[in-house]
Each structure stands twice: as C-alpha cells, then as structure tokens.
Amino acid sequence: MIIAVWILLSAALSLFVLMAVALLAVPDLYTRLHFLTPAATIGAALVAAAIVVEESASQAGIKAILVAVILIV
C-alpha cells in the first residue's frame, strides 16, 4: 500500500512541476490559465487518491474525496 501511495504522490508532484515549468514558458495569460487547469484537477485527484489508499474509508479519506470532487467541479 505504501508503494501505491508513493506512486500517486510522485505522479501528482511531477504533474505540478511540469505545469509550473509550462507556466513559465507561456507568454499569454489565458494560455497560462489553460496550463494550470490539469494541475488543479488531476493533481488534486491524485493526492486525494493517495489519501484514500492510505486512510481507506475513514474520515480523512471521505474528506479527501469531497475536496477532490469540489476541485474538479
């Protein structure tokens, strides 16, 4: 289980870093917002999935799912 958590968190971190580099490379404001959207949605979902894997159906896991759903919507 720990390995799955590390894989999910590593994927989220690499996505955040990739989006930060892309943010520096793009000159237009609206294109920057376009590059930030996947980091805000997919990255948050990956972090929430890691919390759910670690904590299972506890209070922290349910809260992580709710936060991910709110960020995706």
PyMOL Python script that loads the backbone (N, CA, C, O; Angstrom):
from pymol import cmd

cmd.read_pdbstr("""\
ATOM      1  N   MET A   1       0.810  -1.192   0.000  1.00  0.00           N
ATOM      2  CA  MET A   1       0.000   0.000   0.000  1.00  0.00           C
ATOM      3  C   MET A   1       0.856   1.261   0.000  1.00  0.00           C
ATOM      4  O   MET A   1       0.521   2.247  -0.656  1.00  0.00           O
ATOM      5  N   ILE A   2       1.940   1.225   0.724  1.00  0.00           N
ATOM      6  CA  ILE A   2       2.824   2.385   0.781  1.00  0.00           C
ATOM      7  C   ILE A   2       3.378   2.705  -0.603  1.00  0.00           C
ATOM      8  O   ILE A   2       3.541   3.873  -0.957  1.00  0.00           O
ATOM      9  N   ILE A   3       3.665   1.677  -1.378  1.00  0.00           N
ATOM     10  CA  ILE A   3       4.204   1.900  -2.726  1.00  0.00           C
ATOM     11  C   ILE A   3       3.171   2.602  -3.599  1.00  0.00           C
ATOM     12  O   ILE A   3       3.522   3.496  -4.368  1.00  0.00           O
ATOM     13  N   ALA A   4       1.907   2.214  -3.492  1.00  0.00           N
ATOM     14  CA  ALA A   4       0.857   2.859  -4.274  1.00  0.00           C
ATOM     15  C   ALA A   4       0.706   4.323  -3.879  1.00  0.00           C
ATOM     16  O   ALA A   4       0.481   5.180  -4.735  1.00  0.00           O
ATOM     17  N   VAL A   5       0.828   4.609  -2.596  1.00  0.00           N
ATOM     18  CA  VAL A   5       0.738   5.997  -2.135  1.00  0.00           C
ATOM     19  C   VAL A   5       1.890   6.812  -2.690  1.00  0.00           C
ATOM     20  O   VAL A   5       1.690   7.935  -3.153  1.00  0.00           O
ATOM     21  N   TRP A   6       3.094   6.259  -2.649  1.00  0.00           N
ATOM     22  CA  TRP A   6       4.260   6.965  -3.185  1.00  0.00           C
ATOM     23  C   TRP A   6       4.140   7.185  -4.685  1.00  0.00           C
ATOM     24  O   TRP A   6       4.538   8.236  -5.188  1.00  0.00           O
ATOM     25  N   ILE A   7       3.601   6.217  -5.401  1.00  0.00           N
ATOM     26  CA  ILE A   7       3.429   6.374  -6.852  1.00  0.00           C
ATOM     27  C   ILE A   7       2.423   7.474  -7.151  1.00  0.00           C
ATOM     28  O   ILE A   7       2.658   8.307  -8.026  1.00  0.00           O
ATOM     29  N   LEU A   8       1.308   7.488  -6.437  1.00  0.00           N
ATOM     30  CA  LEU A   8       0.306   8.528  -6.657  1.00  0.00           C
ATOM     31  C   LEU A   8       0.836   9.913  -6.306  1.00  0.00           C
ATOM     32  O   LEU A   8       0.611  10.872  -7.044  1.00  0.00           O
ATOM     33  N   LEU A   9       1.536  10.017  -5.187  1.00  0.00           N
ATOM     34  CA  LEU A   9       2.090  11.322  -4.800  1.00  0.00           C
ATOM     35  C   LEU A   9       3.203  11.772  -5.746  1.00  0.00           C
ATOM     36  O   LEU A   9       3.333  12.963  -6.026  1.00  0.00           O
ATOM     37  N   SER A  10       3.998  10.836  -6.235  1.00  0.00           N
ATOM     38  CA  SER A  10       5.051  11.178  -7.199  1.00  0.00           C
ATOM     39  C   SER A  10       4.448  11.652  -8.518  1.00  0.00           C
ATOM     40  O   SER A  10       4.955  12.586  -9.138  1.00  0.00           O
ATOM     41  N   ALA A  11       3.368  11.008  -8.942  1.00  0.00           N
ATOM     42  CA  ALA A  11       2.696  11.440 -10.168  1.00  0.00           C
ATOM     43  C   ALA A  11       2.112  12.840  -9.996  1.00  0.00           C
ATOM     44  O   ALA A  11       2.204  13.668 -10.903  1.00  0.00           O
ATOM     45  N   ALA A  12       1.515  13.106  -8.842  1.00  0.00           N
ATOM     46  CA  ALA A  12       0.952  14.433  -8.584  1.00  0.00           C
ATOM     47  C   ALA A  12       2.057  15.494  -8.536  1.00  0.00           C
ATOM     48  O   ALA A  12       1.910  16.576  -9.104  1.00  0.00           O
ATOM     49  N   LEU A  13       3.141  15.183  -7.869  1.00  0.00           N
ATOM     50  CA  LEU A  13       4.242  16.139  -7.776  1.00  0.00           C
ATOM     51  C   LEU A  13       4.860  16.416  -9.134  1.00  0.00           C
ATOM     52  O   LEU A  13       5.145  17.568  -9.461  1.00  0.00           O
ATOM     53  N   SER A  14       5.070  15.376  -9.929  1.00  0.00           N
ATOM     54  CA  SER A  14       5.643  15.585 -11.262  1.00  0.00           C
ATOM     55  C   SER A  14       4.690  16.385 -12.147  1.00  0.00           C
ATOM     56  O   SER A  14       5.135  17.180 -12.975  1.00  0.00           O
ATOM     57  N   LEU A  15       3.387  16.182 -11.980  1.00  0.00           N
ATOM     58  CA  LEU A  15       2.421  16.978 -12.729  1.00  0.00           C
ATOM     59  C   LEU A  15       2.484  18.439 -12.314  1.00  0.00           C
ATOM     60  O   LEU A  15       2.444  19.325 -13.168  1.00  0.00           O
ATOM     61  N   PHE A  16       2.583  18.707 -11.005  1.00  0.00           N
ATOM     62  CA  PHE A  16       2.688  20.088 -10.533  1.00  0.00           C
ATOM     63  C   PHE A  16       3.971  20.764 -11.033  1.00  0.00           C
ATOM     64  O   PHE A  16       3.949  21.933 -11.417  1.00  0.00           O
ATOM     65  N   VAL A  17       5.063  20.042 -11.026  1.00  0.00           N
ATOM     66  CA  VAL A  17       6.332  20.610 -11.510  1.00  0.00           C
ATOM     67  C   VAL A  17       6.264  20.869 -13.013  1.00  0.00           C
ATOM     68  O   VAL A  17       6.729  21.908 -13.481  1.00  0.00           O
ATOM     69  N   LEU A  18       5.695  19.945 -13.765  1.00  0.00           N
ATOM     70  CA  LEU A  18       5.557  20.116 -15.209  1.00  0.00           C
ATOM     71  C   LEU A  18       4.683  21.318 -15.531  1.00  0.00           C
ATOM     72  O   LEU A  18       4.988  22.075 -16.452  1.00  0.00           O
ATOM     73  N   MET A  19       3.625  21.496 -14.800  1.00  0.00           N
ATOM     74  CA  MET A  19       2.756  22.643 -15.034  1.00  0.00           C
ATOM     75  C   MET A  19       3.432  23.958 -14.639  1.00  0.00           C
ATOM     76  O   MET A  19       3.186  24.988 -15.267  1.00  0.00           O
ATOM     77  N   ALA A  20       4.271  23.935 -13.617  1.00  0.00           N
ATOM     78  CA  ALA A  20       4.998  25.149 -13.228  1.00  0.00           C
ATOM     79  C   ALA A  20       6.001  25.541 -14.296  1.00  0.00           C
ATOM     80  O   ALA A  20       6.167  26.726 -14.586  1.00  0.00           O
ATOM     81  N   VAL A  21       6.670  24.563 -14.883  1.00  0.00           N
ATOM     82  CA  VAL A  21       7.615  24.850 -15.963  1.00  0.00           C
ATOM     83  C   VAL A  21       6.864  25.358 -17.194  1.00  0.00           C
ATOM     84  O   VAL A  21       7.310  26.300 -17.849  1.00  0.00           O
ATOM     85  N   ALA A  22       5.737  24.742 -17.506  1.00  0.00           N
ATOM     86  CA  ALA A  22       4.938  25.200 -18.639  1.00  0.00           C
ATOM     87  C   ALA A  22       4.405  26.608 -18.400  1.00  0.00           C
ATOM     88  O   ALA A  22       4.273  27.393 -19.339  1.00  0.00           O
ATOM     89  N   LEU A  23       4.105  26.921 -17.161  1.00  0.00           N
ATOM     90  CA  LEU A  23       3.618  28.257 -16.830  1.00  0.00           C
ATOM     91  C   LEU A  23       4.669  29.318 -17.118  1.00  0.00           C
ATOM     92  O   LEU A  23       4.335  30.421 -17.550  1.00  0.00           O
ATOM     93  N   LEU A  24       5.921  28.998 -16.886  1.00  0.00           N
ATOM     94  CA  LEU A  24       6.999  29.945 -17.164  1.00  0.00           C
ATOM     95  C   LEU A  24       7.271  30.091 -18.654  1.00  0.00           C
ATOM     96  O   LEU A  24       7.775  31.124 -19.095  1.00  0.00           O
ATOM     97  N   ALA A  25       6.943  29.070 -19.428  1.00  0.00           N
ATOM     98  CA  ALA A  25       7.263  29.077 -20.856  1.00  0.00           C
ATOM     99  C   ALA A  25       6.215  29.779 -21.707  1.00  0.00           C
ATOM    100  O   ALA A  25       6.499  30.139 -22.849  1.00  0.00           O
ATOM    101  N   VAL A  26       5.018  29.980 -21.183  1.00  0.00           N
ATOM    102  CA  VAL A  26       3.917  30.516 -21.979  1.00  0.00           C
ATOM    103  C   VAL A  26       3.749  32.009 -21.692  1.00  0.00           C
ATOM    104  O   VAL A  26       3.694  32.405 -20.528  1.00  0.00           O
ATOM    105  N   PRO A  27       3.668  32.847 -22.740  1.00  0.00           N
ATOM    106  CA  PRO A  27       3.599  34.287 -22.512  1.00  0.00           C
ATOM    107  C   PRO A  27       2.191  34.840 -22.248  1.00  0.00           C
ATOM    108  O   PRO A  27       2.060  35.870 -21.587  1.00  0.00           O
ATOM    109  N   ASP A  28       1.147  34.187 -22.745  1.00  0.00           N
ATOM    110  CA  ASP A  28      -0.200  34.733 -22.689  1.00  0.00           C
ATOM    111  C   ASP A  28      -0.909  34.334 -21.392  1.00  0.00           C
ATOM    112  O   ASP A  28      -0.730  33.217 -20.907  1.00  0.00           O
ATOM    113  N   LEU A  29      -1.706  35.236 -20.832  1.00  0.00           N
ATOM    114  CA  LEU A  29      -2.400  34.991 -19.574  1.00  0.00           C
ATOM    115  C   LEU A  29      -3.409  33.853 -19.693  1.00  0.00           C
ATOM    116  O   LEU A  29      -3.462  32.984 -18.823  1.00  0.00           O
ATOM    117  N   TYR A  30      -4.199  33.848 -20.744  1.00  0.00           N
ATOM    118  CA  TYR A  30      -5.230  32.825 -20.889  1.00  0.00           C
ATOM    119  C   TYR A  30      -4.625  31.451 -21.161  1.00  0.00           C
ATOM    120  O   TYR A  30      -5.175  30.435 -20.737  1.00  0.00           O
ATOM    121  N   THR A  31      -3.522  31.416 -21.850  1.00  0.00           N
ATOM    122  CA  THR A  31      -2.841  30.144 -22.073  1.00  0.00           C
ATOM    123  C   THR A  31      -2.237  29.635 -20.767  1.00  0.00           C
ATOM    124  O   THR A  31      -2.192  28.426 -20.542  1.00  0.00           O
ATOM    125  N   ARG A  32      -1.781  30.523 -19.918  1.00  0.00           N
ATOM    126  CA  ARG A  32      -1.275  30.122 -18.599  1.00  0.00           C
ATOM    127  C   ARG A  32      -2.383  29.485 -17.765  1.00  0.00           C
ATOM    128  O   ARG A  32      -2.170  28.469 -17.103  1.00  0.00           O
ATOM    129  N   LEU A  33      -3.553  30.088 -17.804  1.00  0.00           N
ATOM    130  CA  LEU A  33      -4.683  29.508 -17.086  1.00  0.00           C
ATOM    131  C   LEU A  33      -5.034  28.134 -17.647  1.00  0.00           C
ATOM    132  O   LEU A  33      -5.420  27.231 -16.904  1.00  0.00           O
ATOM    133  N   HIS A  34      -4.896  27.983 -18.960  1.00  0.00           N
ATOM    134  CA  HIS A  34      -5.152  26.690 -19.584  1.00  0.00           C
ATOM    135  C   HIS A  34      -4.157  25.637 -19.087  1.00  0.00           C
ATOM    136  O   HIS A  34      -4.536  24.485 -18.879  1.00  0.00           O
ATOM    137  N   PHE A  35      -2.906  26.013 -18.897  1.00  0.00           N
ATOM    138  CA  PHE A  35      -1.904  25.075 -18.411  1.00  0.00           C
ATOM    139  C   PHE A  35      -2.065  24.760 -16.923  1.00  0.00           C
ATOM    140  O   PHE A  35      -1.618  23.706 -16.470  1.00  0.00           O
ATOM    141  N   LEU A  36      -2.685  25.642 -16.166  1.00  0.00           N
ATOM    142  CA  LEU A  36      -2.876  25.397 -14.735  1.00  0.00           C
ATOM    143  C   LEU A  36      -4.058  24.484 -14.434  1.00  0.00           C
ATOM    144  O   LEU A  36      -4.114  23.885 -13.359  1.00  0.00           O
ATOM    145  N   THR A  37      -4.986  24.370 -15.347  1.00  0.00           N
ATOM    146  CA  THR A  37      -6.191  23.580 -15.092  1.00  0.00           C
ATOM    147  C   THR A  37      -5.904  22.107 -14.806  1.00  0.00           C
ATOM    148  O   THR A  37      -6.460  21.583 -13.841  1.00  0.00           O
ATOM    149  N   PRO A  38      -5.072  21.404 -15.582  1.00  0.00           N
ATOM    150  CA  PRO A  38      -4.812  19.992 -15.254  1.00  0.00           C
ATOM    151  C   PRO A  38      -4.132  19.801 -13.895  1.00  0.00           C
ATOM    152  O   PRO A  38      -4.397  18.819 -13.202  1.00  0.00           O
ATOM    153  N   ALA A  39      -3.277  20.717 -13.520  1.00  0.00           N
ATOM    154  CA  ALA A  39      -2.615  20.589 -12.220  1.00  0.00           C
ATOM    155  C   ALA A  39      -3.619  20.740 -11.087  1.00  0.00           C
ATOM    156  O   ALA A  39      -3.504  20.078 -10.056  1.00  0.00           O
ATOM    157  N   ALA A  40      -4.597  21.608 -11.281  1.00  0.00           N
ATOM    158  CA  ALA A  40      -5.584  21.819 -10.229  1.00  0.00           C
ATOM    159  C   ALA A  40      -6.569  20.661 -10.124  1.00  0.00           C
ATOM    160  O   ALA A  40      -7.044  20.356  -9.030  1.00  0.00           O
ATOM    161  N   THR A  41      -6.880  20.021 -11.229  1.00  0.00           N
ATOM    162  CA  THR A  41      -7.884  18.957 -11.191  1.00  0.00           C
ATOM    163  C   THR A  41      -7.254  17.577 -11.029  1.00  0.00           C
ATOM    164  O   THR A  41      -7.570  16.850 -10.088  1.00  0.00           O
ATOM    165  N   ILE A  42      -6.380  17.228 -11.933  1.00  0.00           N
ATOM    166  CA  ILE A  42      -5.799  15.880 -11.897  1.00  0.00           C
ATOM    167  C   ILE A  42      -4.843  15.737 -10.720  1.00  0.00           C
ATOM    168  O   ILE A  42      -4.818  14.695 -10.065  1.00  0.00           O
ATOM    169  N   GLY A  43      -4.065  16.764 -10.448  1.00  0.00           N
ATOM    170  CA  GLY A  43      -3.139  16.703  -9.319  1.00  0.00           C
ATOM    171  C   GLY A  43      -3.860  16.549  -7.990  1.00  0.00           C
ATOM    172  O   GLY A  43      -3.445  15.765  -7.136  1.00  0.00           O
ATOM    173  N   ALA A  44      -4.937  17.296  -7.820  1.00  0.00           N
ATOM    174  CA  ALA A  44      -5.717  17.175  -6.582  1.00  0.00           C
ATOM    175  C   ALA A  44      -6.376  15.807  -6.477  1.00  0.00           C
ATOM    176  O   ALA A  44      -6.468  15.241  -5.388  1.00  0.00           O
ATOM    177  N   ALA A  45      -6.831  15.281  -7.597  1.00  0.00           N
ATOM    178  CA  ALA A  45      -7.434  13.946  -7.587  1.00  0.00           C
ATOM    179  C   ALA A  45      -6.401  12.876  -7.243  1.00  0.00           C
ATOM    180  O   ALA A  45      -6.718  11.912  -6.546  1.00  0.00           O
ATOM    181  N   LEU A  46      -5.171  13.035  -7.725  1.00  0.00           N
ATOM    182  CA  LEU A  46      -4.114  12.071  -7.392  1.00  0.00           C
ATOM    183  C   LEU A  46      -3.752  12.127  -5.910  1.00  0.00           C
ATOM    184  O   LEU A  46      -3.541  11.092  -5.278  1.00  0.00           O
ATOM    185  N   VAL A  47      -3.683  13.325  -5.363  1.00  0.00           N
ATOM    186  CA  VAL A  47      -3.393  13.456  -3.930  1.00  0.00           C
ATOM    187  C   VAL A  47      -4.535  12.870  -3.100  1.00  0.00           C
ATOM    188  O   VAL A  47      -4.301  12.190  -2.101  1.00  0.00           O
ATOM    189  N   ALA A  48      -5.772  13.141  -3.522  1.00  0.00           N
ATOM    190  CA  ALA A  48      -6.917  12.568  -2.810  1.00  0.00           C
ATOM    191  C   ALA A  48      -6.922  11.054  -2.907  1.00  0.00           C
ATOM    192  O   ALA A  48      -7.265  10.373  -1.941  1.00  0.00           O
ATOM    193  N   ALA A  49      -6.546  10.519  -4.061  1.00  0.00           N
ATOM    194  CA  ALA A  49      -6.479   9.059  -4.216  1.00  0.00           C
ATOM    195  C   ALA A  49      -5.406   8.472  -3.302  1.00  0.00           C
ATOM    196  O   ALA A  49      -5.595   7.392  -2.742  1.00  0.00           O
ATOM    197  N   ALA A  50      -4.291   9.165  -3.146  1.00  0.00           N
ATOM    198  CA  ALA A  50      -3.247   8.688  -2.242  1.00  0.00           C
ATOM    199  C   ALA A  50      -3.730   8.686  -0.801  1.00  0.00           C
ATOM    200  O   ALA A  50      -3.410   7.770  -0.043  1.00  0.00           O
ATOM    201  N   ILE A  51      -4.493   9.695  -0.417  1.00  0.00           N
ATOM    202  CA  ILE A  51      -5.032   9.746   0.941  1.00  0.00           C
ATOM    203  C   ILE A  51      -6.033   8.619   1.154  1.00  0.00           C
ATOM    204  O   ILE A  51      -6.055   7.991   2.212  1.00  0.00           O
ATOM    205  N   VAL A  52      -6.861   8.367   0.145  1.00  0.00           N
ATOM    206  CA  VAL A  52      -7.849   7.287   0.270  1.00  0.00           C
ATOM    207  C   VAL A  52      -7.163   5.934   0.362  1.00  0.00           C
ATOM    208  O   VAL A  52      -7.599   5.073   1.126  1.00  0.00           O
ATOM    209  N   VAL A  53      -6.102   5.733  -0.402  1.00  0.00           N
ATOM    210  CA  VAL A  53      -5.366   4.460  -0.326  1.00  0.00           C
ATOM    211  C   VAL A  53      -4.737   4.291   1.052  1.00  0.00           C
ATOM    212  O   VAL A  53      -4.739   3.192   1.606  1.00  0.00           O
ATOM    213  N   GLU A  54      -4.207   5.363   1.599  1.00  0.00           N
ATOM    214  CA  GLU A  54      -3.541   5.297   2.903  1.00  0.00           C
ATOM    215  C   GLU A  54      -4.542   5.156   4.051  1.00  0.00           C
ATOM    216  O   GLU A  54      -4.354   4.337   4.950  1.00  0.00           O
ATOM    217  N   GLU A  55      -5.601   5.956   4.013  1.00  0.00           N
ATOM    218  CA  GLU A  55      -6.534   6.020   5.141  1.00  0.00           C
ATOM    219  C   GLU A  55      -7.788   5.171   4.941  1.00  0.00           C
ATOM    220  O   GLU A  55      -8.565   5.012   5.883  1.00  0.00           O
ATOM    221  N   SER A  56      -8.005   4.636   3.780  1.00  0.00           N
ATOM    222  CA  SER A  56      -9.191   3.878   3.348  1.00  0.00           C
ATOM    223  C   SER A  56     -10.469   4.683   3.593  1.00  0.00           C
ATOM    224  O   SER A  56     -10.501   5.869   3.263  1.00  0.00           O
ATOM    225  N   ALA A  57     -11.503   4.099   4.147  1.00  0.00           N
ATOM    226  CA  ALA A  57     -12.798   4.782   4.251  1.00  0.00           C
ATOM    227  C   ALA A  57     -12.968   5.497   5.586  1.00  0.00           C
ATOM    228  O   ALA A  57     -14.070   5.541   6.132  1.00  0.00           O
ATOM    229  N   SER A  58     -11.901   6.045   6.103  1.00  0.00           N
ATOM    230  CA  SER A  58     -12.005   6.781   7.364  1.00  0.00           C
ATOM    231  C   SER A  58     -12.490   8.208   7.088  1.00  0.00           C
ATOM    232  O   SER A  58     -12.818   8.559   5.954  1.00  0.00           O
ATOM    233  N   GLN A  59     -12.528   9.003   8.123  1.00  0.00           N
ATOM    234  CA  GLN A  59     -12.983  10.384   7.987  1.00  0.00           C
ATOM    235  C   GLN A  59     -12.049  11.180   7.067  1.00  0.00           C
ATOM    236  O   GLN A  59     -12.519  12.001   6.279  1.00  0.00           O
ATOM    237  N   ALA A  60     -10.755  10.951   7.155  1.00  0.00           N
ATOM    238  CA  ALA A  60      -9.805  11.661   6.303  1.00  0.00           C
ATOM    239  C   ALA A  60      -9.976  11.266   4.838  1.00  0.00           C
ATOM    240  O   ALA A  60      -9.860  12.110   3.951  1.00  0.00           O
ATOM    241  N   GLY A  61     -10.251   9.991   4.583  1.00  0.00           N
ATOM    242  CA  GLY A  61     -10.458   9.544   3.215  1.00  0.00           C
ATOM    243  C   GLY A  61     -11.702  10.147   2.593  1.00  0.00           C
ATOM    244  O   GLY A  61     -11.692  10.541   1.427  1.00  0.00           O
ATOM    245  N   ILE A  62     -12.769  10.219   3.368  1.00  0.00           N
ATOM    246  CA  ILE A  62     -14.011  10.804   2.865  1.00  0.00           C
ATOM    247  C   ILE A  62     -13.843  12.298   2.618  1.00  0.00           C
ATOM    248  O   ILE A  62     -14.350  12.824   1.627  1.00  0.00           O
ATOM    249  N   LYS A  63     -13.140  12.978   3.502  1.00  0.00           N
ATOM    250  CA  LYS A  63     -12.889  14.399   3.303  1.00  0.00           C
ATOM    251  C   LYS A  63     -12.022  14.636   2.063  1.00  0.00           C
ATOM    252  O   LYS A  63     -12.243  15.602   1.332  1.00  0.00           O
ATOM    253  N   ALA A  64     -11.045  13.768   1.822  1.00  0.00           N
ATOM    254  CA  ALA A  64     -10.202  13.908   0.639  1.00  0.00           C
ATOM    255  C   ALA A  64     -11.014  13.729  -0.634  1.00  0.00           C
ATOM    256  O   ALA A  64     -10.805  14.444  -1.615  1.00  0.00           O
ATOM    257  N   ILE A  65     -11.943  12.775  -0.622  1.00  0.00           N
ATOM    258  CA  ILE A  65     -12.804  12.585  -1.794  1.00  0.00           C
ATOM    259  C   ILE A  65     -13.683  13.822  -2.025  1.00  0.00           C
ATOM    260  O   ILE A  65     -13.844  14.269  -3.160  1.00  0.00           O
ATOM    261  N   LEU A  66     -14.240  14.362  -0.959  1.00  0.00           N
ATOM    262  CA  LEU A  66     -15.083  15.547  -1.093  1.00  0.00           C
ATOM    263  C   LEU A  66     -14.302  16.748  -1.609  1.00  0.00           C
ATOM    264  O   LEU A  66     -14.803  17.494  -2.451  1.00  0.00           O
ATOM    265  N   VAL A  67     -13.104  16.941  -1.124  1.00  0.00           N
ATOM    266  CA  VAL A  67     -12.284  18.060  -1.604  1.00  0.00           C
ATOM    267  C   VAL A  67     -11.932  17.878  -3.078  1.00  0.00           C
ATOM    268  O   VAL A  67     -11.969  18.844  -3.840  1.00  0.00           O
ATOM    269  N   ALA A  68     -11.592  16.661  -3.491  1.00  0.00           N
ATOM    270  CA  ALA A  68     -11.273  16.407  -4.895  1.00  0.00           C
ATOM    271  C   ALA A  68     -12.475  16.649  -5.781  1.00  0.00           C
ATOM    272  O   ALA A  68     -12.339  17.206  -6.870  1.00  0.00           O
ATOM    273  N   VAL A  69     -13.657  16.238  -5.332  1.00  0.00           N
ATOM    274  CA  VAL A  69     -14.865  16.468  -6.121  1.00  0.00           C
ATOM    275  C   VAL A  69     -15.150  17.958  -6.250  1.00  0.00           C
ATOM    276  O   VAL A  69     -15.524  18.426  -7.326  1.00  0.00           O
ATOM    277  N   ILE A  70     -14.980  18.698  -5.177  1.00  0.00           N
ATOM    278  CA  ILE A  70     -15.210  20.145  -5.231  1.00  0.00           C
ATOM    279  C   ILE A  70     -14.222  20.817  -6.174  1.00  0.00           C
ATOM    280  O   ILE A  70     -14.599  21.720  -6.921  1.00  0.00           O
ATOM    281  N   LEU A  71     -12.969  20.390  -6.148  1.00  0.00           N
ATOM    282  CA  LEU A  71     -11.974  20.996  -7.031  1.00  0.00           C
ATOM    283  C   LEU A  71     -12.201  20.625  -8.487  1.00  0.00           C
ATOM    284  O   LEU A  71     -11.918  21.424  -9.379  1.00  0.00           O
ATOM    285  N   ILE A  72     -12.704  19.431  -8.738  1.00  0.00           N
ATOM    286  CA  ILE A  72     -12.944  19.038 -10.122  1.00  0.00           C
ATOM    287  C   ILE A  72     -14.161  19.759 -10.691  1.00  0.00           C
ATOM    288  O   ILE A  72     -14.180  20.122 -11.867  1.00  0.00           O
ATOM    289  N   VAL A  73     -15.174  19.965  -9.855  1.00  0.00           N
ATOM    290  CA  VAL A  73     -16.377  20.660 -10.320  1.00  0.00           C
ATOM    291  C   VAL A  73     -16.069  22.130 -10.330  1.00  0.00           C
ATOM    292  O   VAL A  73     -16.927  22.938 -10.686  1.00  0.00           O
TER     293      VAL A  73
END
""", "prot")
cmd.dss("prot")
cmd.show_as("cartoon", "prot")
cmd.util.cbc("prot")
cmd.orient("prot")
